Every structure is written in C-alpha cells, then in structure tokens.
Amino acid sequence: MSAVILVIALGTGSATPASATPLTPFRFEAQAQRHCPGDKVVWLDFRKGVYYRKGQKLYGQGFDGSFVCLTEARDSLYRSSPFGLR
C-alpha cells in the first residue's frame, strides 16, 4: 500500500517535461543535407550510439546507421566518435 502511495506522490510533481529535437534519419547523405542545409551531416550508428563525421573511417559504413543532422544527433544524446579524422 505504501508503494502505491509513493508512486502516486511522485507522479504529481510539477516537473517540466524535457523537450527533445526529433531525430530524422536518411538513407542518403544528399537527403540529409537538404533537410538541414545550415548544419553538418553525420553518420549515426544506432547500435553503438555514436556518430561519425565526414572523413572518419566508419562514416557511411554499416547496416545499423543513417545519415542525420549533427545538431539532431547531439540533441538526441548520441556521442561523437572517439576516433579522429583520417
């Protein structure tokens, strides 16, 4: 009974919901560039949760990824690849 009351009490808080930028994945790089003309396009690997910039070895590689805008990837809490440009 006390657990139910605790859940109800936590659910009635006045916290503001977090706003997130929707992630729009594209199959081709040119589509993503048209979607975000003032932003850079990155390759987002969904399995690893990492994005790669153009010039990195794994940019555009793999079956579990898509091209997305850099700001959308950052706002969706994906992290940058730890490997430098090649």
VEXSE-388262 format. One record per residue: y, z, x of N, C-alpha, C in turn. Coordinates in steps of 0.001 Angstrom, whole numbers, plus 500000, padded with zeros to 6 digits. Atoms other than C-alpha are relative to their C-alpha. Example, Ala and Ser with C-alpha at 12.3 -4.5 7.8 and 13.67 -1.06 7.14 Angstrom:
% residues 2
498810500000500890495500507800512300501200500000500900/498810499940499180498940507140513670501090500730499230/
% end
This chain:
% residues 86
498810500000500825500000500000500000501252500000500868/498814499954499151502458500845502794500215498678500735/499856501300499342501746497490504476500682498995499077/499382500898500962502739495658501308501492500307499878/498603499595500099505974497611501074500761499565501251/499379500412498749506726496865504730500274498506500003/499820501454500058506244493117504204501126499640499048/498944500267500968508483493153501164501353500402500585/498743499544499410511151495139503028500466499040501089/499624500943498957511086492691505951500441498670499406/499667501273500622511273489711503626501366499987499329/498720499960500698514513490886502019501178500108500954/498916499940499023516557490869505226501001498875499798/498956501005500176519766488888505439500139499119501235/499966500858498819518829486806508455500300498566499582/499686501392500299520237483300508546498909499112500570/501050500877499503517681480541508876500505499150501163/499635500802498829517680478646512177500038498527499614/499917501428500283518819475059511962499467499235501198/500593500800498935516888472505513967500276498534499740/499815501437500119517523468863514665498631499370499753/501306500623500241514723466772513167499630499064501149/500507500832498921512606465006515756499548498668499413/500338501324500490512378461246515181499276499232501094/500755500707498951509574459711517285499956498492499744/500059501454500086509471455974518016498905499477500914/501070500610499209506740453713519336500559499231501191/499406500819498951509071451534521398501324500596500463/498790499453499400511888452508523734501265499419499352/498824500644500595514337449996522206500323500575498621/499768499391501313513870451558518747500707501341500155/499380498690499768514742454991520082501429499834500485/498645500214499496517789453622521911500946499574498884/499172500367501154519082452047518685500284501211499113/499837498796500824518573455386516903501040500949500592/499056499104499319520621457307519491500732499231501103/499350500860499014522980454853521212500791500754501070/499228499245499023525048457533522974499195501019500768/500876499004499380522059459511524234498956499302500844/501081500551499192519281459011526761498695500084499226/501320500023500627515745458164525663499009500608500986/501030499367499177512843460258526962498635499754499362/501367500096500487509058460082526629499517501418499754/500432498655500380507776463139524770498491500039499887/501445499798500043504198464214525428499744501193499078/500194498947501001503248466185522310498945501007500419/501084499104499603500068467640523799500470501032501020/499522499107498946501799469125526855501287500717499630/498733499389500377505097469918525135501088499746501034/499094500337498906507014468180527935500579498613499756/499444501348500066509395465240528052500299499498501408/499791500667498726509804462753530900501176499047499883/498862500912499954512950460858531845499578498673500600/500268501317499445513059457183532725500040500091501525/500109499930498552511990456781536343498922500967500468/501091499099499647509359459523536281498674499282499800/501298500679499982505743458551536843499345499921498621/500696499954501282504476459565533393500871499546498824/499125500502501064507380458032531431499311498838499283/500625501042500808505886455959528611498487499936500124/501447500007499778502300456876529568499307500977499054/500819499102500804499601458397527397499978499631498532/500184500294501423498389458264523821500605501065499100/499510498886500800499836461588522673501505500170500127/498562499885499819503517460766523031500771498951499243/499090500938500649506524458920521669501324500028500716/498640500033499494509995457866522659500898500735499014/499072499232500828512673460252521358501337500119500733/498699499738499392516332461081521985499946501314500774/500017498808499151516969463636524715500498501233499254/499476498831500708519069465920522511499038500499498929/500984499575500996516411465934519795498843500729500663/501090499333499282513734466857522334500419501394500437/499510498681499573515859469696523718500162500947498811/499783499156501179516821470979520266498688500433499353/501309499650500551513145470980519251499202500878500959/500547499040499034512458473301522220498890499431500875/500895500570498993510433470843524297500662500184501353/499435499747498681510866471364528027499923498763500871/499954501115499071511711468968530814498827500065500964/501094500041499033509014467850533205500447500640501307/499628499369498729508974469899536412499991499014501176/500075500977498933508370466736538465501276499172500051/498750500727499835511382464889539879499849498516499748/499993501447500181512350461262539557499344499339501184/500688500726498926510357458758541570500579498628500148/
% end
